[in-house]
Amino acid sequence: MNLLHRIQRIRENLAKEKVTAVFISNKENIFYLTAYPGFTDEGRDAFILITPTQQFLFTHELYFDEVKKLLPDFSCQKITSYKTFPDELALLLKNENITQLGFEENDLTFGEYQLFNKKPHILIPTTFRSVRVYKDVTELSLLKKACDITDKTFQEIQTYIRPGVTEEEISHQISLSFKKHHADNAFSSVVAFGKNAAVAHHLPDATKLQKNDTILLDFGAEYQKYCADMSRTLFIGKVPTQTKKAYQAVVDSLDAIYEKLEKDYSKDQQVKASELDILARSIIKQAGFPEYPHALGHGVGLKVHEPPILYSKSTEILTKNMIFTLEPGIYLPSQLGIRIEDVVALTDKGVTILTSSPKELIVL
């Protein structure tokens, strides 16, 4: 893991973002640039300032001694009740003669913006979207491990799926399985039985599994901060003909996406995200089912939903070192829901599916 390389990529984007320096407040981006896992999710434990020549890390006394020792490439600055971050930032910017300061427009609150926007510098909204969208070798390895744990959990929880079990109980077993494999939930698992599966992001409740129900699962492990995201649909008992048809339509849409993805990527090492979504929707519609009410997929990494976003009006170009999901589905209100989701990586070796759980129709 080359942290200085990551910092340099941000530095190279300063001119493009029309700023002299940028301060980073997003906790995932701070971890991305430091690899320090100790900052909590409860509050603002740290900020990073990147200038054309230096990188500063501001943190509280609780962390200062440790991060100063662990992060020698940063100039560590202590935040206290009498040396607040806004004041220290303003002083440093003045000393460095920085007037155009970028900030993460999708992370800062309005109240924080008012605190930090002190003359003579001005705050300029930036995204630095392209920095984390491309995954390095270390990230690919961690995401593959998260997907492997998710695949193992899928196999393990099938032994608990039987008539009478509740959605909440299966959700709990998913969490236990993750813990057993030294991982956590990347997000709140979707466990939906019967008609509940028609709700794409149904929250598990006390609904009991009935014979001949559909079972929609959407879950993912978080391993060393990196997130997996997988969906599979199972059946128990008899599967009606129309349900089999819907399931096959989802499988067919995925097969067509993979065929196009591999063809286009092998040719130009880039694929239009919009074309994949349009293709999946057309196959599902041709089978006589309604379009799914969400994007075809999204990037995964330190968050379970990251750029790129794959939908029909997207301008995203999928290219090497991007990792994202593909998740077509069919939802019939008050009847059933079917979704199959994989995590996919584009690498030097081509298109790699990181989730390996079977996609053929499974009847328990």
Helices and strands as residue ranges (DSSP letters): H 3-13, E 21-24, H 27-34, E 46-50, E 55-60, H 61-70, E 75-79, H 85-95, E 100-104, H 110-116, E 122-126, H 129-133, H 137-157, G 158-160, H 167-180, E 184-185, E 190-193, G 194-198, E 214-219, E 221-223, E 226-227, E 230-235, H 241-268, E 270-272, H 273-286, E 297-299, E 306-310, E 317-319, E 323-326, E 329-332, E 336-339, E 342-347, E 350-353, E 362-363
